[in-house]
Amino acid sequence: MDLQPGTLVRLEGRQGATYQVVSIDDYADSCWVRRWPLPHQGSPAFSVPLHELTETVEARAAAAAAA
């Protein structure tokens, strides 16, 4: 998975919810994400382990179009 800020992902165990990658911490093998779409009042970011992420269909399509 080509993970970079802005990539839309899903988390294991949270069906149907989409999250946006805010930043990646390579040293801790984790990244900061927030709910997507972003509500008007914002959404707090939180850290999750990289192994809990899966790419959304939209993210895969965007990556394929850019290649």
ROLUMTOR-988458 format. One record per residue: residue number from 0; x, y, z of N, C-alpha, C in turn; residue in three letters. Coordinates in Angstrom, 3 decimals. Layout:
N
<rec><resi>NUM</resi><n_xx>X</n_xx><n_yy>Y</n_yy><n_zz>Z</n_zz><ca_xx>X</ca_xx><ca_yy>Y</ca_yy><ca_zz>Z</ca_zz><c_xx>X</c_xx><c_yy>Y</c_yy><c_zz>Z</c_zz><resn>ALA</resn></rec>
...
***
This chain:
67
<rec><resi>0</resi><n_xx>0.852</n_xx><n_yy>-1.171</n_yy><n_zz>0.000</n_zz><ca_xx>0.000</ca_xx><ca_yy>0.000</ca_yy><ca_zz>0.000</ca_zz><c_xx>0.894</c_xx><c_yy>1.229</c_yy><c_zz>0.000</c_zz><resn>MET</resn></rec>
<rec><resi>1</resi><n_xx>0.578</n_xx><n_yy>2.169</n_yy><n_zz>-0.895</n_zz><ca_xx>1.318</ca_xx><ca_yy>3.428</ca_yy><ca_zz>-0.971</ca_zz><c_xx>0.656</c_xx><c_yy>4.414</c_yy><c_zz>-0.016</c_zz><resn>ASP</resn></rec>
<rec><resi>2</resi><n_xx>1.192</n_xx><n_yy>4.493</n_yy><n_zz>1.183</n_zz><ca_xx>0.583</ca_xx><ca_yy>5.311</ca_yy><ca_zz>2.229</ca_zz><c_xx>1.254</c_xx><c_yy>6.676</c_yy><c_zz>2.295</c_zz><resn>LEU</resn></rec>
<rec><resi>3</resi><n_xx>0.431</n_xx><n_yy>7.719</n_yy><n_zz>2.222</n_zz><ca_xx>0.920</ca_xx><ca_yy>9.084</ca_yy><ca_zz>2.332</ca_zz><c_xx>-0.190</c_xx><c_yy>9.944</c_yy><c_zz>2.914</c_zz><resn>GLN</resn></rec>
<rec><resi>4</resi><n_xx>0.127</n_xx><n_yy>11.113</n_yy><n_zz>3.452</n_zz><ca_xx>-0.927</ca_xx><ca_yy>11.979</ca_yy><ca_zz>3.993</ca_zz><c_xx>-2.011</c_xx><c_yy>12.224</c_yy><c_zz>2.945</c_zz><resn>PRO</resn></rec>
<rec><resi>5</resi><n_xx>-3.254</n_xx><n_yy>12.098</n_yy><n_zz>3.383</n_zz><ca_xx>-4.388</ca_xx><ca_yy>12.275</ca_yy><ca_zz>2.486</ca_zz><c_xx>-4.988</c_xx><c_yy>10.972</c_yy><c_zz>1.988</c_zz><resn>GLY</resn></rec>
<rec><resi>6</resi><n_xx>-4.251</n_xx><n_yy>9.858</n_yy><n_zz>2.090</n_zz><ca_xx>-4.770</ca_xx><ca_yy>8.562</ca_yy><ca_zz>1.662</ca_zz><c_xx>-5.978</c_xx><c_yy>8.176</c_yy><c_zz>2.507</c_zz><resn>THR</resn></rec>
<rec><resi>7</resi><n_xx>-7.019</n_xx><n_yy>7.673</n_yy><n_zz>1.862</n_zz><ca_xx>-8.199</ca_xx><ca_yy>7.208</ca_yy><ca_zz>2.580</ca_zz><c_xx>-8.052</c_xx><c_yy>5.725</c_yy><c_zz>2.891</c_zz><resn>LEU</resn></rec>
<rec><resi>8</resi><n_xx>-8.297</n_xx><n_yy>5.368</n_yy><n_zz>4.138</n_zz><ca_xx>-8.106</ca_xx><ca_yy>3.996</ca_yy><ca_zz>4.604</ca_zz><c_xx>-9.300</c_xx><c_yy>3.553</c_yy><c_zz>5.445</c_zz><resn>VAL</resn></rec>
<rec><resi>9</resi><n_xx>-9.336</n_xx><n_yy>2.265</n_yy><n_zz>5.699</n_zz><ca_xx>-10.287</ca_xx><ca_yy>1.688</ca_yy><ca_zz>6.651</ca_zz><c_xx>-9.478</c_xx><c_yy>1.003</c_yy><c_zz>7.731</c_zz><resn>ARG</resn></rec>
<rec><resi>10</resi><n_xx>-10.078</n_xx><n_yy>0.847</n_yy><n_zz>8.905</n_zz><ca_xx>-9.402</ca_xx><ca_yy>0.208</ca_yy><ca_zz>10.036</ca_zz><c_xx>-10.036</c_xx><c_yy>-1.138</c_yy><c_zz>10.322</c_zz><resn>LEU</resn></rec>
<rec><resi>11</resi><n_xx>-9.207</n_xx><n_yy>-2.105</n_yy><n_zz>10.715</n_zz><ca_xx>-9.726</ca_xx><ca_yy>-3.414</ca_yy><ca_zz>11.113</ca_zz><c_xx>-10.721</c_xx><c_yy>-3.236</c_yy><c_zz>12.249</c_zz><resn>GLU</resn></rec>
<rec><resi>12</resi><n_xx>-11.833</n_xx><n_yy>-3.926</n_yy><n_zz>12.168</n_zz><ca_xx>-12.803</ca_xx><ca_yy>-3.895</ca_yy><ca_zz>13.244</ca_zz><c_xx>-13.732</c_xx><c_yy>-2.697</c_yy><c_zz>13.246</c_zz><resn>GLY</resn></rec>
<rec><resi>13</resi><n_xx>-13.600</n_xx><n_yy>-1.812</n_yy><n_zz>12.268</n_zz><ca_xx>-14.479</ca_xx><ca_yy>-0.628</ca_yy><ca_zz>12.199</ca_zz><c_xx>-15.114</c_xx><c_yy>-0.593</c_yy><c_zz>10.812</c_zz><resn>ARG</resn></rec>
<rec><resi>14</resi><n_xx>-16.048</n_xx><n_yy>-1.484</n_yy><n_zz>10.597</n_zz><ca_xx>-16.672</ca_xx><ca_yy>-1.623</ca_yy><ca_zz>9.284</ca_zz><c_xx>-17.432</c_xx><c_yy>-0.368</c_yy><c_zz>8.880</c_zz><resn>GLN</resn></rec>
<rec><resi>15</resi><n_xx>-17.291</n_xx><n_yy>-0.022</n_yy><n_zz>7.611</n_zz><ca_xx>-18.036</ca_xx><ca_yy>1.088</ca_yy><ca_zz>7.056</ca_zz><c_xx>-17.448</c_xx><c_yy>2.460</c_yy><c_zz>7.300</c_zz><resn>GLY</resn></rec>
<rec><resi>16</resi><n_xx>-16.553</n_xx><n_yy>2.604</n_yy><n_zz>8.244</n_zz><ca_xx>-15.969</ca_xx><ca_yy>3.917</ca_yy><ca_zz>8.545</ca_zz><c_xx>-14.727</c_xx><c_yy>4.139</c_yy><c_zz>7.687</c_zz><resn>ALA</resn></rec>
<rec><resi>17</resi><n_xx>-14.594</n_xx><n_yy>5.354</n_yy><n_zz>7.181</n_zz><ca_xx>-13.428</ca_xx><ca_yy>5.738</ca_yy><ca_zz>6.387</ca_zz><c_xx>-12.631</c_xx><c_yy>6.766</c_yy><c_zz>7.172</c_zz><resn>THR</resn></rec>
<rec><resi>18</resi><n_xx>-11.310</n_xx><n_yy>6.678</n_yy><n_zz>7.056</n_zz><ca_xx>-10.397</ca_xx><ca_yy>7.572</ca_yy><ca_zz>7.764</ca_zz><c_xx>-9.394</c_xx><c_yy>8.140</c_yy><c_zz>6.777</c_zz><resn>TYR</resn></rec>
<rec><resi>19</resi><n_xx>-8.891</n_xx><n_yy>9.332</n_yy><n_zz>7.073</n_zz><ca_xx>-7.869</ca_xx><ca_yy>9.980</ca_yy><ca_zz>6.251</ca_zz><c_xx>-6.550</c_xx><c_yy>9.961</c_yy><c_zz>7.013</c_zz><resn>GLN</resn></rec>
<rec><resi>20</resi><n_xx>-5.482</n_xx><n_yy>9.560</n_yy><n_zz>6.331</n_zz><ca_xx>-4.151</ca_xx><ca_yy>9.573</ca_yy><ca_zz>6.941</ca_zz><c_xx>-3.703</c_xx><c_yy>11.024</c_yy><c_zz>7.078</c_zz><resn>VAL</resn></rec>
<rec><resi>21</resi><n_xx>-3.297</n_xx><n_yy>11.411</n_yy><n_zz>8.299</n_zz><ca_xx>-2.824</ca_xx><ca_yy>12.759</ca_yy><ca_zz>8.572</ca_zz><c_xx>-1.302</c_xx><c_yy>12.790</c_yy><c_zz>8.516</c_zz><resn>VAL</resn></rec>
<rec><resi>22</resi><n_xx>-0.657</n_xx><n_yy>11.824</n_yy><n_zz>9.174</n_zz><ca_xx>0.802</ca_xx><ca_yy>11.729</ca_yy><ca_zz>9.137</ca_zz><c_xx>1.213</c_xx><c_yy>10.287</c_yy><c_zz>9.428</c_zz><resn>SER</resn></rec>
<rec><resi>23</resi><n_xx>2.459</n_xx><n_yy>9.972</n_yy><n_zz>9.086</n_zz><ca_xx>2.984</ca_xx><ca_yy>8.619</ca_yy><ca_zz>9.238</ca_zz><c_xx>4.208</c_xx><c_yy>8.663</c_yy><c_zz>10.138</c_zz><resn>ILE</resn></rec>
<rec><resi>24</resi><n_xx>4.247</n_xx><n_yy>7.771</n_yy><n_zz>11.118</n_zz><ca_xx>5.379</ca_xx><ca_yy>7.658</ca_yy><ca_zz>12.037</ca_zz><c_xx>6.105</c_xx><c_yy>6.352</c_yy><c_zz>11.727</c_zz><resn>ASP</resn></rec>
<rec><resi>25</resi><n_xx>7.123</n_xx><n_yy>6.429</n_yy><n_zz>10.859</n_zz><ca_xx>7.859</ca_xx><ca_yy>5.233</ca_yy><ca_zz>10.446</ca_zz><c_xx>8.583</c_xx><c_yy>4.558</c_yy><c_zz>11.603</c_zz><resn>ASP</resn></rec>
<rec><resi>26</resi><n_xx>9.018</n_xx><n_yy>5.328</n_yy><n_zz>12.580</n_zz><ca_xx>9.762</ca_xx><ca_yy>4.757</ca_yy><ca_zz>13.700</ca_zz><c_xx>8.879</c_xx><c_yy>3.912</c_yy><c_zz>14.600</c_zz><resn>TYR</resn></rec>
<rec><resi>27</resi><n_xx>7.618</n_xx><n_yy>4.292</n_yy><n_zz>14.741</n_zz><ca_xx>6.696</ca_xx><ca_yy>3.558</ca_yy><ca_zz>15.614</ca_zz><c_xx>5.793</c_xx><c_yy>2.608</c_yy><c_zz>14.823</c_zz><resn>ALA</resn></rec>
<rec><resi>28</resi><n_xx>5.981</n_xx><n_yy>2.524</n_yy><n_zz>13.506</n_zz><ca_xx>5.109</ca_xx><ca_yy>1.714</ca_yy><ca_zz>12.644</ca_zz><c_xx>3.640</c_xx><c_yy>2.019</c_yy><c_zz>12.895</c_zz><resn>ASP</resn></rec>
<rec><resi>29</resi><n_xx>3.323</n_xx><n_yy>3.304</n_yy><n_zz>12.930</n_zz><ca_xx>1.944</ca_xx><ca_yy>3.738</ca_yy><ca_zz>13.135</ca_zz><c_xx>1.686</c_xx><c_yy>4.983</c_yy><c_zz>12.294</c_zz><resn>SER</resn></rec>
<rec><resi>30</resi><n_xx>0.442</n_xx><n_yy>5.390</n_yy><n_zz>12.265</n_zz><ca_xx>0.115</ca_xx><ca_yy>6.642</ca_yy><ca_zz>11.594</ca_zz><c_xx>-1.044</c_xx><c_yy>7.303</c_yy><c_zz>12.320</c_zz><resn>CYS</resn></rec>
<rec><resi>31</resi><n_xx>-1.210</n_xx><n_yy>8.584</n_yy><n_zz>12.054</n_zz><ca_xx>-2.291</ca_xx><ca_yy>9.368</ca_yy><ca_zz>12.648</ca_zz><c_xx>-3.382</c_xx><c_yy>9.490</c_yy><c_zz>11.607</c_zz><resn>TRP</resn></rec>
<rec><resi>32</resi><n_xx>-4.613</n_xx><n_yy>9.206</n_yy><n_zz>12.021</n_zz><ca_xx>-5.757</ca_xx><ca_yy>9.266</ca_yy><ca_zz>11.121</ca_zz><c_xx>-6.881</c_xx><c_yy>10.072</c_yy><c_zz>11.769</c_zz><resn>VAL</resn></rec>
<rec><resi>33</resi><n_xx>-7.855</n_xx><n_yy>10.481</n_yy><n_zz>10.932</n_zz><ca_xx>-9.071</ca_xx><ca_yy>11.136</ca_yy><ca_zz>11.431</ca_zz><c_xx>-10.229</c_xx><c_yy>10.673</c_yy><c_zz>10.556</c_zz><resn>ARG</resn></rec>
<rec><resi>34</resi><n_xx>-11.441</n_xx><n_yy>10.748</n_yy><n_zz>11.107</n_zz><ca_xx>-12.633</ca_xx><ca_yy>10.321</ca_yy><ca_zz>10.357</ca_zz><c_xx>-12.775</c_xx><c_yy>11.128</c_yy><c_zz>9.071</c_zz><resn>ARG</resn></rec>
<rec><resi>35</resi><n_xx>-13.292</n_xx><n_yy>10.459</n_yy><n_zz>8.036</n_zz><ca_xx>-13.530</ca_xx><ca_yy>11.103</ca_yy><ca_zz>6.763</ca_zz><c_xx>-14.907</c_xx><c_yy>10.712</c_yy><c_zz>6.276</c_zz><resn>TRP</resn></rec>
<rec><resi>36</resi><n_xx>-15.732</n_xx><n_yy>11.571</n_yy><n_zz>5.745</n_zz><ca_xx>-15.451</ca_xx><ca_yy>12.978</ca_yy><ca_zz>5.490</ca_zz><c_xx>-15.390</c_xx><c_yy>13.785</c_yy><c_zz>6.781</c_zz><resn>PRO</resn></rec>
<rec><resi>37</resi><n_xx>-14.631</n_xx><n_yy>14.829</n_yy><n_zz>6.726</n_zz><ca_xx>-14.391</ca_xx><ca_yy>15.669</ca_yy><ca_zz>7.893</ca_zz><c_xx>-15.638</c_xx><c_yy>16.478</c_yy><c_zz>8.228</c_zz><resn>LEU</resn></rec>
<rec><resi>38</resi><n_xx>-16.177</n_xx><n_yy>16.313</n_yy><n_zz>9.454</n_zz><ca_xx>-17.346</ca_xx><ca_yy>17.116</ca_yy><ca_zz>9.831</ca_zz><c_xx>-16.984</c_xx><c_yy>18.599</c_yy><c_zz>9.957</c_zz><resn>PRO</resn></rec>
<rec><resi>39</resi><n_xx>-17.990</n_xx><n_yy>19.452</n_yy><n_zz>9.914</n_zz><ca_xx>-17.781</ca_xx><ca_yy>20.906</ca_yy><ca_zz>9.974</ca_zz><c_xx>-16.959</c_xx><c_yy>21.314</c_yy><c_zz>11.201</c_zz><resn>HIS</resn></rec>
<rec><resi>40</resi><n_xx>-17.204</n_xx><n_yy>20.684</n_yy><n_zz>12.348</n_zz><ca_xx>-16.487</ca_xx><ca_yy>21.042</ca_yy><ca_zz>13.575</ca_zz><c_xx>-15.133</c_xx><c_yy>20.335</c_yy><c_zz>13.693</c_zz><resn>GLN</resn></rec>
<rec><resi>41</resi><n_xx>-14.753</n_xx><n_yy>19.562</n_yy><n_zz>12.688</n_zz><ca_xx>-13.467</ca_xx><ca_yy>18.879</ca_yy><ca_zz>12.703</ca_zz><c_xx>-13.569</c_xx><c_yy>17.489</c_yy><c_zz>13.303</c_zz><resn>GLY</resn></rec>
<rec><resi>42</resi><n_xx>-12.458</n_xx><n_yy>16.790</n_yy><n_zz>13.301</n_zz><ca_xx>-12.393</ca_xx><ca_yy>15.441</ca_yy><ca_zz>13.834</ca_zz><c_xx>-11.012</c_xx><c_yy>15.242</c_yy><c_zz>14.452</c_zz><resn>SER</resn></rec>
<rec><resi>43</resi><n_xx>-10.945</n_xx><n_yy>14.790</n_yy><n_zz>15.697</n_zz><ca_xx>-9.631</ca_xx><ca_yy>14.605</ca_yy><ca_zz>16.318</ca_zz><c_xx>-8.859</c_xx><c_yy>13.463</c_yy><c_zz>15.654</c_zz><resn>PRO</resn></rec>
<rec><resi>44</resi><n_xx>-7.562</n_xx><n_yy>13.645</n_yy><n_zz>15.536</n_zz><ca_xx>-6.702</ca_xx><ca_yy>12.602</ca_yy><ca_zz>14.982</ca_zz><c_xx>-6.272</c_xx><c_yy>11.667</c_yy><c_zz>16.099</c_zz><resn>ALA</resn></rec>
<rec><resi>45</resi><n_xx>-6.027</n_xx><n_yy>10.403</n_yy><n_zz>15.731</n_zz><ca_xx>-5.541</ca_xx><ca_yy>9.427</ca_yy><ca_zz>16.699</ca_zz><c_xx>-4.587</c_xx><c_yy>8.472</c_yy><c_zz>15.998</c_zz><resn>PHE</resn></rec>
<rec><resi>46</resi><n_xx>-3.730</n_xx><n_yy>7.848</n_yy><n_zz>16.774</n_zz><ca_xx>-2.693</ca_xx><ca_yy>6.971</ca_yy><ca_zz>16.245</ca_zz><c_xx>-3.193</c_xx><c_yy>5.529</c_yy><c_zz>16.159</c_zz><resn>SER</resn></rec>
<rec><resi>47</resi><n_xx>-2.843</n_xx><n_yy>4.854</n_yy><n_zz>15.060</n_zz><ca_xx>-3.174</ca_xx><ca_yy>3.441</ca_yy><ca_zz>14.889</ca_zz><c_xx>-1.961</c_xx><c_yy>2.719</c_yy><c_zz>14.297</c_zz><resn>VAL</resn></rec>
<rec><resi>48</resi><n_xx>-1.777</n_xx><n_yy>1.436</n_yy><n_zz>14.634</n_zz><ca_xx>-0.684</ca_xx><ca_yy>0.660</ca_yy><ca_zz>14.037</ca_zz><c_xx>-0.916</c_xx><c_yy>0.481</c_yy><c_zz>12.533</c_zz><resn>PRO</resn></rec>
<rec><resi>49</resi><n_xx>0.152</n_xx><n_yy>0.511</n_yy><n_zz>11.765</n_zz><ca_xx>0.046</ca_xx><ca_yy>0.382</ca_yy><ca_zz>10.313</ca_zz><c_xx>-0.610</c_xx><c_yy>-0.925</c_yy><c_zz>9.885</c_zz><resn>LEU</resn></rec>
<rec><resi>50</resi><n_xx>-0.406</n_xx><n_yy>-2.006</n_yy><n_zz>10.638</n_zz><ca_xx>-0.969</ca_xx><ca_yy>-3.299</ca_yy><ca_zz>10.229</ca_zz><c_xx>-2.498</c_xx><c_yy>-3.343</c_yy><c_zz>10.337</c_zz><resn>HIS</resn></rec>
<rec><resi>51</resi><n_xx>-3.112</n_xx><n_yy>-2.355</n_yy><n_zz>10.969</n_zz><ca_xx>-4.577</ca_xx><ca_yy>-2.314</ca_yy><ca_zz>11.090</ca_zz><c_xx>-5.248</c_xx><c_yy>-1.571</c_yy><c_zz>9.940</c_zz><resn>GLU</resn></rec>
<rec><resi>52</resi><n_xx>-4.470</n_xx><n_yy>-1.067</n_yy><n_zz>8.980</n_zz><ca_xx>-5.015</ca_xx><ca_yy>-0.267</ca_yy><ca_zz>7.886</ca_zz><c_xx>-5.246</c_xx><c_yy>-1.102</c_yy><c_zz>6.641</c_zz><resn>LEU</resn></rec>
<rec><resi>53</resi><n_xx>-6.323</n_xx><n_yy>-0.787</n_yy><n_zz>5.929</n_zz><ca_xx>-6.546</ca_xx><ca_yy>-1.312</ca_yy><ca_zz>4.589</ca_zz><c_xx>-6.949</c_xx><c_yy>-0.139</c_yy><c_zz>3.710</c_zz><resn>THR</resn></rec>
<rec><resi>54</resi><n_xx>-6.502</n_xx><n_yy>-0.173</n_yy><n_zz>2.457</n_zz><ca_xx>-6.814</ca_xx><ca_yy>0.901</ca_yy><ca_zz>1.524</ca_zz><c_xx>-8.273</c_xx><c_yy>0.825</c_yy><c_zz>1.107</c_zz><resn>GLU</resn></rec>
<rec><resi>55</resi><n_xx>-8.881</n_xx><n_yy>1.961</n_yy><n_zz>0.878</n_zz><ca_xx>-10.250</ca_xx><ca_yy>1.982</ca_yy><ca_zz>0.355</ca_zz><c_xx>-10.213</c_xx><c_yy>1.758</c_yy><c_zz>-1.145</c_zz><resn>THR</resn></rec>
<rec><resi>56</resi><n_xx>-11.332</n_xx><n_yy>1.408</n_yy><n_zz>-1.723</n_zz><ca_xx>-11.439</ca_xx><ca_yy>1.220</ca_yy><ca_zz>-3.168</ca_zz><c_xx>-11.080</c_xx><c_yy>2.523</c_yy><c_zz>-3.882</c_zz><resn>VAL</resn></rec>
<rec><resi>57</resi><n_xx>-11.511</n_xx><n_yy>3.657</n_yy><n_zz>-3.329</n_zz><ca_xx>-11.210</ca_xx><ca_yy>4.955</ca_yy><ca_zz>-3.937</ca_zz><c_xx>-9.723</c_xx><c_yy>5.224</c_yy><c_zz>-3.969</c_zz><resn>GLU</resn></rec>
<rec><resi>58</resi><n_xx>-9.017</n_xx><n_yy>4.873</n_yy><n_zz>-2.903</n_zz><ca_xx>-7.572</ca_xx><ca_yy>5.088</ca_yy><ca_zz>-2.855</ca_zz><c_xx>-6.861</c_xx><c_yy>4.209</c_yy><c_zz>-3.872</c_zz><resn>ALA</resn></rec>
<rec><resi>59</resi><n_xx>-7.304</n_xx><n_yy>2.970</n_yy><n_zz>-4.028</n_zz><ca_xx>-6.689</ca_xx><ca_yy>2.073</ca_yy><ca_zz>-5.027</ca_zz><c_xx>-6.921</c_xx><c_yy>2.596</c_yy><c_zz>-6.429</c_zz><resn>ARG</resn></rec>
<rec><resi>60</resi><n_xx>-8.134</n_xx><n_yy>3.115</n_yy><n_zz>-6.697</n_zz><ca_xx>-8.437</ca_xx><ca_yy>3.648</ca_yy><ca_zz>-8.038</ca_zz><c_xx>-7.583</c_xx><c_yy>4.876</c_yy><c_zz>-8.344</c_zz><resn>ALA</resn></rec>
<rec><resi>61</resi><n_xx>-7.397</n_xx><n_yy>5.741</n_yy><n_zz>-7.351</n_zz><ca_xx>-6.577</ca_xx><ca_yy>6.938</ca_yy><ca_zz>-7.547</ca_zz><c_xx>-5.119</c_xx><c_yy>6.560</c_yy><c_zz>-7.803</c_zz><resn>ALA</resn></rec>
<rec><resi>62</resi><n_xx>-4.622</n_xx><n_yy>5.560</n_yy><n_zz>-7.084</n_zz><ca_xx>-3.244</ca_xx><ca_yy>5.113</ca_yy><ca_zz>-7.269</ca_zz><c_xx>-3.065</c_xx><c_yy>4.512</c_yy><c_zz>-8.659</c_zz><resn>ALA</resn></rec>
<rec><resi>63</resi><n_xx>-4.044</n_xx><n_yy>3.754</n_yy><n_zz>-9.129</n_zz><ca_xx>-3.971</ca_xx><ca_yy>3.141</ca_yy><ca_zz>-10.460</ca_zz><c_xx>-4.007</c_xx><c_yy>4.207</c_yy><c_zz>-11.550</c_zz><resn>ALA</resn></rec>
<rec><resi>64</resi><n_xx>-4.817</n_xx><n_yy>5.234</n_yy><n_zz>-11.358</n_zz><ca_xx>-4.915</ca_xx><ca_yy>6.316</ca_yy><ca_zz>-12.345</ca_zz><c_xx>-3.631</c_xx><c_yy>7.128</c_yy><c_zz>-12.427</c_zz><resn>ALA</resn></rec>
<rec><resi>65</resi><n_xx>-2.922</n_xx><n_yy>7.248</n_yy><n_zz>-11.306</n_zz><ca_xx>-1.687</ca_xx><ca_yy>8.031</ca_yy><ca_zz>-11.265</ca_zz><c_xx>-0.514</c_xx><c_yy>7.257</c_yy><c_zz>-11.847</c_zz><resn>ALA</resn></rec>
<rec><resi>66</resi><n_xx>-0.616</n_xx><n_yy>5.936</n_yy><n_zz>-11.938</n_zz><ca_xx>0.502</ca_xx><ca_yy>5.105</ca_yy><ca_zz>-12.426</ca_zz><c_xx>0.611</c_xx><c_yy>5.122</c_yy><c_zz>-13.931</c_zz><resn>ALA</resn></rec>
***
